[in-house]
């Protein structure tokens, strides 16, 4: 056997977890479900390192459950589903490897030759792959092809976006704070008042902005996981999310009508009272996030405009907020990312019961049984839910008196809503694992809003010291009948899970691509409303009276570009990477902002001034519509008028080159400082000084006009400020000094103030942070 020094490094990627010892074994290239099925029938599975293209879980399900020695992928990241499961099994895994030497696959990728012995070094987060001397080789990578060059250029653009949202905001607590600092409203705070009224466009758009970062924070690295050889997940996710957006608002109405606002809040409190329920953090989070993702996809495909069912958007956002108010129960922040990535919501009586039942592991054999049970039931849940994490939810961490902590993890293994779950009829609906940890070193544990634990360092299971397991036999089993599972039943469940996954894997492999997409979309579509509908007592009503399983015609219109034209494979990773969510709304409280688009210039001018003296006659129609209030002093926007103005401004902003406008504004600011200083001196100046100041003001108007012309090329109305400034200046130079600073006329100061405020509003600048008044 070759020594470690004789092995040649041929590729590097990211290790799912770290271990000081390398692993070696012959490599097996698996590029189809049939290849996986044939591979697990071999006698050397436990000694083999498998190599696959993508970072999705279900493609390698039989290989993982069979206990391979290691895993390598060409695509993907440790945060992907395959990374999660490799971590749970404790199988060394290096993902996203680009090989520099080897042989060519049937699709031209460079890979190690089948059967060659490779060594995985996972001693650092950058995992490395080396190969034995004398292994078959078709030469090094050589000059990159045009396709490889294009891919490399694309990755150069992608890598910064993996670490900073839209190139600006980082992951974690720092990013959370930056995003919350940008919000105009308190929509992320679950105040009782805000839960009992319609949300404004600003609140909805703030929700969308934060949630887009929240999705990116949790799932950006999924954009690199690549293709699945078994289930076309990007296609079914996109299709399922679109159907959610088109149909969920109706279902939300039915649930809310049945329960009322307080009842919806109480519905969201179920995870505090009950383990083993699909009414959990993941499903509550997805109740609005995934349908809004579908709205963004429809808009990206050009199938809807900004005016499409924005009242439905408001219903979805408010429904999720009410559910999360019940989930947290404290009136605080909406997302766990704003709570230090902690979700210890389960009532303490459960934690005390679980802690009393947990027995510390007595040795490696017992520890191995519990770790294999955790991983196998988890992968079974992933496969049964078509490679999405609806089959898993973590809560915690819960501190324990002895200095350790507990994570409570639910795995969902059987749901009669899906016809293919017949293979799992002898499995419980849910298994709950009370997992106790005693880290020897620093261990940072985060529970994301998607109900999944991530840790730093990633090999958190090294600190697992004990576990207790419980079963909830059916989805409607009363929580009082949650029962303890002993080790004999655990072994029986393991056998049944192996049988279940083998049967289902072969069944899915034999499906047509369309059937796979439709089954996966059914999971995505059903999961994030059915558990709440069941508990609200309206599930049968949704099925029988509202044709729950019907597909909206617009969703079918989206199916063909997503699947036939392969747009899902491009759009979905981009959406995760860029935080694509619902575009700005234009409805508020039943008022269609677009219906008042022709009045936007007047609404905008009132918004810029705060109150407009001597308003034009057209303000009467706006007053009649409830958008403007008139007083003896002038006209000002009502609450509804403010909301409509904000919606129309957001739509204008979305179509403007704001980067170009920002560059012009940056040049405007020094002139603005000089203008304010000149106006400040005007009040105390005598006649002689005022003549000099008028000359200075005239020069400042000269200086600002080029900026106004360039701004007018982006947003046309900015070109109007130049003539208005000139008119005021001419009047002042003719002796009407009121036209310099009077707030009651279109004076130089008034017009300049409007100009500055216009920049502030369209560029969404915080005056206080900028120090610009």
C-alpha positions in Angstrom: 0.0 0.0 0.0 1.2 3.5 -0.8 2.4 5.7 2.0 0.7 9.0 2.7 3.6 10.9 1.1 3.2 9.0 -2.2 -0.4 10.1 -2.6 -0.9 13.0 -5.0 -3.4 15.8 -4.1 -5.8 16.1 -7.1 -8.6 18.3 -5.7 -10.0 20.3 -2.8 -13.4 21.3 -1.5 -15.2 21.9 1.7 -15.3 19.3 4.5 -18.7 18.7 6.0 -17.0 18.2 9.4 -13.4 17.8 10.5 -11.5 14.8 11.8 -7.8 14.5 12.4 -7.5 11.1 10.7 -7.8 10.7 6.9 -9.8 7.9 5.3 -8.8 5.8 2.3 -10.6 3.5 0.0 -11.4 2.7 -3.6 -13.6 5.3 -5.3 -16.9 4.5 -7.0 -18.4 7.0 -9.5 -22.2 7.0 -9.2 -24.0 9.0 -11.8 -27.5 7.5 -12.0 -30.0 5.9 -9.6 -29.4 2.5 -11.3 -25.7 2.8 -10.5 -26.5 3.5 -6.9 -28.9 0.5 -6.7 -26.2 -1.8 -8.2 -23.5 -0.4 -6.0 -25.2 -1.2 -2.7 -25.5 -4.8 -3.7 -21.7 -5.1 -3.7 -19.7 -6.7 -0.8 -17.3 -3.9 -0.4 -19.7 -1.0 0.2 -18.3 -0.3 3.7 -14.8 0.1 2.4 -15.7 2.3 -0.6 -15.7 6.1 -1.0 -18.5 7.2 -3.4 -18.3 10.1 -5.8 -21.5 11.9 -7.1 -22.2 15.1 -9.0 -24.7 17.0 -6.8 -25.1 17.9 -3.2 -28.7 16.6 -2.7 -29.5 13.9 -0.2 -31.9 11.5 -1.8 -29.7 10.5 -4.7 -27.3 8.7 -2.4 -29.8 7.5 0.1 -29.1 3.7 -0.3 -25.3 4.3 -0.2 -25.6 6.4 3.0 -27.8 3.9 4.8 -25.5 1.0 3.6 -22.7 2.7 5.4 -20.1 3.9 2.8 -16.7 4.9 4.0 -16.7 8.4 2.6 -18.5 10.7 0.1 -17.1 13.2 -2.5 -19.3 15.5 -4.6 -18.4 17.8 -7.6 -21.1 20.3 -6.5 -22.7 21.4 -3.3 -21.8 22.7 0.2 -21.9 21.4 3.8 -25.1 23.3 4.4 -26.9 21.3 1.7 -29.1 18.3 2.5 -26.4 15.8 1.7 -24.0 17.7 3.9 -26.5 17.6 6.8 -27.0 13.8 6.4 -23.3 13.0 6.0 -22.7 14.9 9.2 -25.5 13.0 11.0 -24.1 9.6 9.9 -20.5 10.7 10.7 -19.5 9.8 7.2 -16.4 11.9 6.0 -17.6 14.0 3.1 -15.8 16.6 0.9 -18.1 18.7 -1.3 -17.7 21.0 -4.3 -14.4 19.3 -5.4 -12.8 20.4 -8.7 -10.3 17.7 -9.7 -7.1 18.7 -11.4 -6.2 15.2 -12.7 -8.0 12.0 -13.5 -10.1 10.6 -16.3 -13.1 12.0 -18.1 -16.7 11.1 -17.2 -19.3 10.6 -20.0 -20.1 14.3 -19.6 -16.5 15.4 -19.7 -15.9 16.0 -16.0 -12.5 15.2 -14.6 -12.9 12.5 -11.9 -10.7 9.8 -10.3 -10.8 6.6 -12.2 -13.3 4.1 -10.9 -11.6 1.7 -8.3 -8.6 4.0 -7.8 -7.7 4.4 -4.1 -8.3 7.9 -2.8 -7.5 9.6 0.5 -9.8 12.2 2.1 -8.1 14.6 4.4 -10.7 16.4 6.5 -8.4 17.7 9.2 -9.3 21.3 8.1 -12.5 22.9 6.7 -10.8 22.8 3.3 -11.0 19.1 2.6 -8.5 17.6 0.2 -8.6 14.6 -2.0 -5.4 12.7 -3.0 -5.0 9.6 -5.2 -2.6 6.6 -5.1 0.4 6.6 -7.3 0.0 5.0 -10.7 -3.8 5.7 -10.9 -5.2 6.0 -14.4 -4.9 9.5 -15.8 -5.8 11.2 -19.0 -3.5 14.1 -18.1 -4.1 17.2 -16.1 -6.9 19.6 -16.6 -5.0 21.5 -19.3 -6.4 24.6 -20.9 -9.9 25.2 -19.7 -12.7 24.9 -22.3 -14.9 27.9 -23.1 -17.6 26.3 -21.0 -15.2 25.9 -18.0 -14.0 29.4 -18.4 -17.6 30.7 -18.4 -18.3 28.6 -15.2 -15.1 29.9 -13.5 -16.1 33.5 -14.3 -19.6 32.9 -13.0 -18.2 31.4 -9.8 -16.0 34.5 -9.3 -19.2 36.5 -9.2 -21.1 34.0 -7.1 -18.5 33.5 -4.3 -18.8 37.1 -2.9 -22.6 36.7 -3.0 -22.4 33.6 -0.8 -20.9 35.6 2.0 -22.6 39.0 1.6 -26.3 39.4 0.8 -26.5 41.3 -2.5 -22.8 42.0 -2.0 -23.5 44.1 1.1 -24.9 42.4 4.2 -23.1 39.5 6.0 -24.5 36.4 7.6 -25.4 36.1 11.2 -26.1 38.6 14.0 -24.2 41.4 12.2 -26.3 41.0 9.1 -29.5 40.7 11.1 -28.7 44.0 12.9 -27.9 45.8 9.6 -31.1 44.6 8.0 -33.3 45.7 11.0 -31.6 49.1 11.0 -32.8 49.6 7.5 -36.4 48.9 8.2 -38.8 51.8 8.1 -41.4 50.1 10.3 -41.7 47.8 13.3 -43.2 44.9 11.3 -40.6 42.5 12.6 -41.9 43.1 16.2 -45.0 41.1 17.0 -47.0 43.7 18.8 -50.6 43.0 19.6 -51.8 46.2 17.8 -50.0 45.3 14.6 -51.5 41.8 14.6 -55.1 43.0 14.5 -55.2 45.3 11.5 -54.3 45.5 7.9 -50.6 46.0 7.2 -49.4 48.9 5.2 -47.3 48.6 2.0 -44.2 49.8 4.0 -44.7 47.1 6.5 -45.2 44.4 3.9 -42.1 45.6 1.9 -40.1 45.7 5.1 -41.2 42.1 5.8 -40.1 41.1 2.3 -36.8 42.9 2.6 -35.9 41.2 5.9 -37.3 37.9 4.9 -35.2 37.9 1.7 -32.1 38.3 3.7 -33.3 35.6 6.2 -33.8 33.1 3.3 -30.4 34.0 2.0 -28.8 33.6 5.4 -30.2 30.1 5.8 -30.1 28.8 2.2 -27.6 30.8 0.1 -25.2 27.9 0.0 -27.9 25.7 -1.4 -27.5 27.6 -4.6 -24.2 25.6 -5.2 -25.6 22.1 -4.5 -26.2 21.4 -8.2 -28.3 18.7 -9.7 -30.0 15.7 -8.2 -29.7 12.4 -10.0 -33.0 11.2 -8.6 -35.5 14.1 -7.9 -35.7 17.3 -9.9 -36.0 19.4 -6.8 -35.5 22.9 -8.3 -38.3 22.3 -10.7 -40.8 21.0 -8.2 -39.9 23.6 -5.6 -40.5 26.4 -8.1 -43.8 24.9 -9.3 -45.0 24.1 -5.8 -44.2 27.6 -4.5 -46.0 29.2 -7.4 -49.1 27.1 -6.7 -48.9 28.1 -3.0 -48.9 31.8 -3.9 -51.9 31.4 -6.1 -54.0 29.4 -3.7 -52.8 29.9 -0.1 -54.6 33.2 0.4 -58.0 31.4 0.1 -56.9 28.8 2.6 -55.7 31.4 5.0 -59.1 33.1 4.8 -60.8 29.9 5.6 -58.6 29.2 8.7 -58.8 32.8 9.9 -62.6 32.9 9.5 -62.9 29.7 11.5 -60.6 30.6 14.3 -60.4 34.4 14.4 -57.2 36.3 15.0 -56.8 35.0 18.6 -57.4 31.5 17.4 -54.7 31.8 14.7 -52.2 33.1 17.3 -53.2 30.1 19.6 -52.7 27.8 16.6 -49.1 29.1 16.3 -48.6 28.3 20.0 -48.9 24.5 19.5 -45.1 24.0 19.2 -44.8 25.3 22.7 -47.1 22.7 24.0 -46.5 19.7 21.8 -43.5 17.8 20.4 -44.0 15.6 17.4 -46.3 18.0 15.5 -45.9 19.4 12.0 -47.3 22.7 13.3 -43.7 23.7 14.1 -41.2 26.4 13.4 -40.3 25.3 9.9 -43.9 25.0 8.8 -45.0 28.3 10.3 -42.0 30.1 8.7 -42.9 28.6 5.3 -46.6 29.5 5.5 -45.7 32.9 4.0 -42.1 32.6 2.9 -42.5 29.9 0.3 -45.6 31.4 -1.4 -44.0 34.8 -1.5 -41.0 33.1 -3.1 -43.5 31.7 -5.7 -44.8 35.3 -6.3 -41.2 36.4 -7.0 -40.7 33.5 -9.4 -43.9 34.4 -11.3 -42.8 38.0 -11.6 -39.3 36.9 -12.7 -41.0 34.7 -15.4 -43.0 37.8 -16.6 -46.3 36.1 -15.8 -47.5 38.7 -13.3 -47.0 42.4 -12.6 -46.6 44.3 -9.4 -50.4 44.7 -9.0 -51.2 41.0 -8.9 -53.1 40.1 -5.8 -51.2 42.2 -3.4 -54.1 41.9 -0.9 -53.3 38.2 -0.9 -49.7 39.1 -0.1 -50.9 41.0 2.9 -53.0 38.1 4.1 -50.0 35.7 3.8 -47.6 38.0 5.7 -50.1 38.7 8.5 -51.1 35.0 8.8 -47.4 34.1 9.4 -46.9 37.0 11.8 -49.9 35.8 13.9 -48.7 32.2 13.9 -45.2 33.3 15.0 -46.7 35.5 17.7 -48.2 32.3 19.2 -44.9 30.4 18.6 -42.8 32.8 20.5 -45.5 34.0 23.0 -43.6 37.1 24.1 -44.5 39.9 21.6 -40.8 40.1 20.5 -39.0 39.7 17.3 -40.5 37.6 14.4 -37.4 35.6 13.4 -35.0 33.4 15.4 -32.2 35.2 13.4 -33.1 38.3 15.5 -33.1 36.2 18.7 -29.5 34.9 18.6 -30.5 31.9 16.5 -32.2 30.3 19.5 -35.7 28.7 19.6 -36.1 27.1 23.1 -39.9 27.3 22.8 -41.1 23.9 24.2 -42.6 24.1 27.6 -40.2 23.4 30.4 -42.3 20.5 31.7 -41.4 18.6 28.5 -37.7 19.3 28.9 -37.8 18.2 32.5 -39.6 14.9 31.5 -37.2 14.3 28.7 -34.1 15.0 30.9 -35.4 12.5 33.5 -35.7 9.8 30.8 -32.3 10.4 29.1 -29.7 7.8 30.1 -26.0 8.6 29.4 -24.4 6.4 26.8 -22.7 3.4 28.4 -20.2 2.8 25.5 -19.4 3.1 21.8 -22.0 0.4 20.8 -24.9 2.2 22.5 -23.7 5.5 21.2 -23.4 4.1 17.7 -27.0 2.7 17.8 -28.4 6.1 18.8 -26.4 8.0 16.2 -27.4 5.6 13.4 -31.0 5.8 14.5 -30.9 9.6 14.3 -29.3 9.6 10.9 -31.4 6.8 9.4 -34.8 8.2 10.5 -33.7 11.6 9.3 -32.8 10.3 5.8 -36.1 8.4 5.7 -37.9 11.6 6.4 -36.0 13.4 3.7 -36.8 10.8 1.0 -40.5 10.5 2.0 -40.8 14.2 1.7 -39.1 14.2 -1.7 -35.7 15.6 -0.6 -36.9 18.6 1.5 -36.6 19.2 5.2 -40.3 19.0 6.0 -39.5 15.7 7.7 -37.2 17.4 10.2 -37.5 20.1 12.9 -35.2 21.1 15.7 -35.9 23.3 18.7 -33.6 24.6 21.4 -31.0 24.7 22.8 -32.4 24.1 26.2 -29.9 24.7 29.1 -29.7 21.9 31.6 -28.8 22.2 35.3 -25.5 20.3 34.9 -24.1 22.8 32.3 -25.1 20.7 29.3 -27.9 21.5 26.9 -30.7 19.6 25.1 -31.9 19.8 21.4 -35.3 18.4 20.7 -35.5 17.0 17.2 -38.6 15.7 15.4 -38.5 13.3 12.5 -41.7 12.8 10.4 -42.0 9.3 8.8 -45.5 8.8 7.7 -48.3 11.1 6.5 -51.5 9.8 4.8 -51.7 12.9 2.6 -49.2 11.3 0.2 -50.0 8.2 -1.8 -46.3 6.9 -1.8 -46.3 6.8 2.0 -47.9 3.4 1.8 -44.3 2.1 2.1 -44.1 3.7 5.6 -47.4 2.6 7.0 -45.7 0.6 9.8 -43.7 3.6 10.9 -44.8 6.2 13.4 -46.0 9.5 12.2 -43.3 11.3 14.2 -40.3 10.4 16.3 -39.0 12.8 18.9 -35.4 12.7 20.0 -34.3 14.5 23.2 -30.6 14.8 22.6 -28.3 15.9 25.4 -24.9 17.5 24.8 -21.9 18.2 27.0 -19.3 19.9 24.9 -15.7 19.7 26.1 -14.7 22.8 24.0 -16.5 25.8 22.7 -19.5 24.8 20.6 -21.7 27.4 18.9 -25.1 26.0 18.2 -27.6 27.9 16.0 -31.2 26.9 15.3 -32.2 28.6 12.1 -35.8 29.7 11.2 -35.9 26.6 8.9 -35.9 24.5 12.0 -32.4 23.1 11.4 -29.4 23.1 13.7 -26.0 24.2 12.5 -22.9 24.4 14.7 -19.4 25.7 14.8 -17.4 23.5 14.7 -19.8 21.4 12.6 -19.1 18.0 14.3 -21.5 18.8 17.1 -22.4 15.1 17.5 -19.0 14.5 19.1 -20.5 16.2 22.2 -23.7 14.0 22.3 -23.8 12.2 25.6 -27.3 10.8 25.8 -30.7 10.5 24.1 -34.3 9.5 24.8 -36.7 8.7 22.0 -40.5 9.0 21.8 -43.1 8.2 19.2 -46.4 9.8 18.1 -48.0 7.1 16.1 -50.4 9.2 13.9 -50.7 12.9 13.1 -53.9 13.0 15.2 -52.6 11.0 18.1 -53.2 13.1 21.2 -49.9 14.5 22.6 -50.8 12.9 25.9 -50.2 9.5 24.2 -46.6 10.4 23.2 -44.8 7.2 24.3 -41.2 6.2 25.0 -39.4 4.1 22.5 -36.9 1.6 23.9 -33.8 0.3 22.2 -35.5 -2.9 20.9 -38.1 -0.9 19.2 -35.4 1.5 17.9 -33.7 -1.5 16.2 -37.1 -2.6 14.7 -37.7 1.0 13.4 -34.2 1.0 11.8 -35.0 -2.2 9.9 -38.3 -0.8 8.8 -36.6 2.5 7.7 -34.1 0.5 5.6 -37.0 -1.4 3.9 -39.0 1.8 3.4 -36.1 3.7 1.8 -35.2 0.8 -0.5 -38.7 0.4 -1.8 -39.3 4.1 -2.2 -36.0 4.8 -3.9 -36.7 2.2 -6.5 -40.2 3.5 -7.0 -39.1 7.1 -7.4 -36.3 6.0 -9.8 -38.9 4.4 -12.0 -41.1 7.5 -12.2 -41.2 9.8 -15.2 -39.7 13.2 -14.7 -43.2 14.8 -14.7 -44.4 12.4 -12.0 -41.4 13.2 -9.8 -42.1 17.0 -10.2 -45.8 16.6 -9.5 -45.1 14.5 -6.3 -42.5 16.9 -5.1 -44.7 19.9 -5.8 -47.5 18.2 -3.9 -45.3 17.9 -0.8 -44.2 21.6 -1.1 -47.8 22.7 -1.7 -49.4 20.6 1.0 -46.9 20.8 3.9 -47.1 24.5 4.7 -50.8 24.8 5.2 -52.2 21.3 5.8 -50.9 20.9 9.4 -52.5 24.2 10.4 -55.7 23.3 8.5 -55.9 20.0 10.3 -55.6 21.5 13.7 -58.1 24.3 12.8 -60.6 21.6 11.8 -61.0 22.8 8.2 -58.9 20.3 6.3 -61.8 18.4 4.9 -63.5 21.7 3.9 -60.4 22.7 1.9 -60.3 19.4 0.2 -64.0 19.0 -0.6 -65.2 22.6 -1.0 -62.0 24.3 -2.3 -60.5 21.5 -4.4 -57.3 21.7 -2.4 -55.2 19.5 -4.7 -56.2 21.4 -7.9 -53.4 23.2 -9.7 -54.0 26.9 -10.6 -54.0 27.5 -14.4 -51.3 30.2 -14.0 -49.1 27.7 -12.3 -49.5 25.3 -15.2 -48.5 28.2 -17.5 -45.3 28.5 -15.5 -44.6 24.8 -15.6 -43.4 24.8 -19.2 -40.8 27.5 -19.0 -39.6 26.1 -15.6 -39.3 22.6 -16.8 -39.2 22.4 -20.6 -37.0 25.5 -21.0 -35.0 24.6 -17.9 -35.4 28.0 -16.3 -35.9 26.5 -12.8 -32.3 25.3 -12.8 -31.2 28.9 -13.4 -33.8 30.9 -11.4 -34.0 28.9 -8.2 -30.3 29.0 -7.3 -30.2 32.7 -8.3 -33.2 33.3 -6.1 -31.6 31.8 -3.1 -28.4 33.6 -3.8 -29.9 37.0 -4.4 -32.7 36.8 -1.9 -35.5 36.9 -4.4 -38.8 37.2 -2.6 -42.1 39.1 -3.3 -41.6 42.3 -5.3 -43.1 45.6 -3.8 -46.8 45.6 -3.2 -49.2 48.2 -4.6 -52.4 47.5 -2.7 -53.3 48.6 0.8 -56.5 48.0 2.7 -58.3 47.3 -0.6 -57.1 50.5 -2.3 -55.4 49.9 -5.6 -52.5 52.2 -5.7 -52.0 51.8 -9.4 -55.5 53.3 -9.9 -54.1 56.6 -8.7 -50.9 56.5 -10.7 -51.9 59.6 -12.7 -52.0 61.5 -9.4 -48.6 60.4 -8.3 -46.9 63.8 -9.1 -49.3 65.6 -6.8 -49.2 63.0 -4.1 -45.4 63.1 -4.3 -45.2 66.8 -4.0 -47.4 66.8 -1.0 -45.2 64.1 0.5 -42.1 66.1 -0.2 -43.5 69.3 1.4 -45.4 67.6 4.3 -48.2 70.1 3.8 -48.9 71.9 0.5 -50.2 75.5 0.8 -52.7 76.6 -1.9 -53.0 73.1 -3.5 -54.3 72.8 -7.0 -57.9 71.9 -7.7 -57.0 68.3 -8.5 -56.5 67.7 -4.8 -60.3 67.5 -4.5 -60.5 64.1 -6.2 -57.8 62.8 -3.9 -59.6 64.1 -0.9 -62.8 62.4 -2.1 -60.8 59.1 -2.4 -59.6 59.5 1.2 -56.0 60.0 0.2 -55.6 63.7 1.1 -56.9 65.7 4.0 -57.4 69.5 3.5 -57.1 72.1 6.2 -57.1 75.9 6.2 -53.3 75.7 6.0 -53.2 73.4 3.0 -53.3 69.7 2.0 -51.6 66.8 3.6 -51.6 63.0 3.0 -53.9 60.8 4.9 -52.7 57.4 6.2 -54.2 55.8 3.1 -52.6 58.4 0.9 -49.2 57.9 2.5 -49.5 54.2 1.9 -50.6 54.7 -1.8 -47.8 57.2 -2.3 -45.2 54.8 -0.8 -46.5 51.9 -3.1 -46.2 54.1 -6.2 -42.8 55.4 -5.2 -41.6 51.8 -4.6 -42.8 50.9 -8.1 -41.0 53.9 -9.6 -37.9 53.1 -7.6 -38.0 49.5 -8.9 -37.8 50.7 -12.5 -35.1 53.4 -12.0 -31.3 53.1 -12.2 -30.8 54.1 -8.6 -27.1 53.3 -8.7 -26.6 56.0 -11.3 -28.9 58.4 -9.3 -26.9 57.7 -6.2 -23.7 58.7 -7.9 -25.2 62.0 -8.9 -26.5 62.5 -5.4 -23.1 62.0 -4.0 -21.9 65.0 -6.1 -25.0 67.0 -5.1 -24.2 66.8 -1.3 -21.2 69.2 -1.3 -23.2 71.8 -3.2 -26.1 71.2 -0.8 -23.8 72.0 2.1 -22.7 75.3 0.5 -26.4 76.2 -0.3 -27.5 75.6 3.3 -24.6 77.7 4.6 -25.6 80.6 2.3 -29.3 80.4 3.3 -28.2 80.4 7.0 -26.3 83.6 6.4 -29.1 85.3 4.5 -31.3 86.0 7.6 -28.7 88.1 9.4 -27.2 89.8 6.3 -27.6 93.5 5.4 -28.5 94.7 1.9 -24.8 94.7 0.8 -24.2 91.2 2.1 -27.4 90.0 0.5 -26.4 91.2 -2.9 -23.2 89.1 -2.5 -25.2 86.2 -1.3 -27.5 86.3 -4.3 -24.4 86.1 -6.5 -23.3 83.0 -4.4 -26.7 81.4 -4.7 -26.8 82.1 -8.5 -23.4 80.3 -8.7 -24.7 77.4 -6.7 -27.7 77.0 -9.1 -25.2 77.0 -11.9 -23.3 74.2 -10.2 -26.3 72.1 -9.4 -27.9 72.2 -12.9 -25.6 69.5 -14.5 -26.6 67.2 -11.6 -30.3 67.9 -12.2 -29.9 67.2 -15.9 -28.3 63.8 -15.2 -30.8 63.0 -12.6 -33.6 63.9 -15.1 -32.2 61.3 -17.4 -33.0 58.7 -14.7 -36.2 60.2 -13.2 -37.7 62.8 -15.5 -39.1 65.2 -12.8 -35.6 66.0 -11.5 -35.2 68.0 -14.8 -38.0 70.3 -13.6 -36.1 71.5 -10.5 -33.7 73.6 -12.6 -36.3 75.9 -14.1 -38.1 76.2 -10.8 -34.8 77.3 -9.1 -34.1 79.8 -11.9 -37.6 81.3 -11.5 -37.2 81.8 -7.8 -33.7 83.2 -8.3 -34.9 85.7 -11.0 -37.7 86.9 -8.7 -35.2 87.4 -5.8 -32.7 89.2 -8.1 -35.6 91.5 -9.2 -36.1 92.5 -5.5 -38.6 90.0 -4.2 -36.4 88.7 -1.4 -39.2 86.4 -0.1 -38.2 84.2 -3.0 -35.0 83.3 -1.2 -36.1 81.5 2.0 -39.9 81.9 2.5 -41.6 78.5 3.3 -45.0 79.8 1.9 -43.8 80.2 -1.7 -41.8 78.4 -4.3 -38.7 80.1 -2.9 -35.1 79.0 -3.6 -35.0 77.3 -0.2 -38.4 75.6 -0.7 -37.6 74.2 -4.1 -34.1 73.1 -3.0 -35.6 71.4 0.1 -38.0 69.5 -2.2 -35.2 68.5 -4.4 -33.1 67.2 -1.5 -36.1 65.4 0.0 -36.8 63.8 -3.5 -33.3 62.3 -3.5 -33.8 61.1 0.0 -37.1 59.4 -0.7 -36.3 57.7 -4.0 -32.9 56.5 -2.8 -34.3 55.4 0.6 -31.7 57.4 2.5 -31.9 57.7 6.3 -31.4 61.5 7.0 -30.3 60.8 10.6 -27.6 58.3 9.6 -26.4 60.6 6.8 -26.5 63.6 9.0 -28.3 65.5 6.2 -31.0 68.0 7.2 
